[in-house]
């Protein structure tokens, strides 16, 4: 098992540029956001963890040290593009890879481990982590037919009925690495942002009839990301820290 952590963002809404540091190095409970993420995937060997850095990447390298593998995303062209930047590190590897985010520190280790376990047990090409919450988060909605994931509809594209769906796509996946990298070039950037979104890959695989599995967390706090100062403050409270954020 290998991992890709997406950690290239500036954190504009978090005002991280004014702090002169990348988003993932902002502190919560006395530790960088990405530090919490790394703690919770410590069942994966550090040499098998690829961190995609971008904005002020030298600070990320210096803070985390040389036990990890790094890839560089110079231009912020979306999560799918970030994964493309990590492709070189997976040459000759045909195992599984979990993709997660350096600015989502609240996922528990047990959740990541269960996601990986379900992926291995089912033999899926892609296993999606979903979350159930009453909060109106701007995440894609999981559409199921006979209990199986049949589609993912982005929040902005949801009908009023789909908006009421409480099972959300939180953007964390386990893929068979060859399936992932063989399909990356099918992502299109014909959207308002001109970006390549990783969330398109599961939809492509569903359309091709690939085997899709899922694991669901019912803890709504786990799926919260850190995008604003208010998010960081909430994260701080959940993690139980009291440092000045």
Number of C-alpha atoms within 10 A of each C-alpha: 17 19 20 24 24 25 28 29 23 19 20 13 12 19 16 20 15 9 10 11 18 25 29 27 20 21 20 26 19 16 13 20 26 26 20 23 22 19 12 19 21 11 12 14 13 16 13 17 24 22 27 26 26 22 22 17 21 11 16 23 16 9 12 15 10 11 12 14 17 21 24 17 24 15 12 15 15 18 22 21 20 28 25 18 17 22 16 9 15 16 11 8 13 12 12 20 23 24 18 23 22 26 27 20 26 21 22 17 17 11 18 20 15 15 24 22 15 17 25 16 9 14 14 18 22 27 26 26 23 24 24 19 18 10 9 12 15 13 19 24 25 23 17 12 8 6 7 12 18 16 17 20 19 18 17 10 11 15 10 8 7 16 19 12 17 17 20 26 26 25 19 18 25 29 23 21 22 17 16 22 18 9 15 20 13 12 17 13 15 9 9 6 9 11 17 24 19 22 20 18 21 26 18 16 17 17 11 9 10 15 15 21 22 19 18 17 20 12 13 14 17 19 25 19 18 23 17 15 14 11 14 21 18 16 24 21 13 14 15 11 16 12 11 10 13
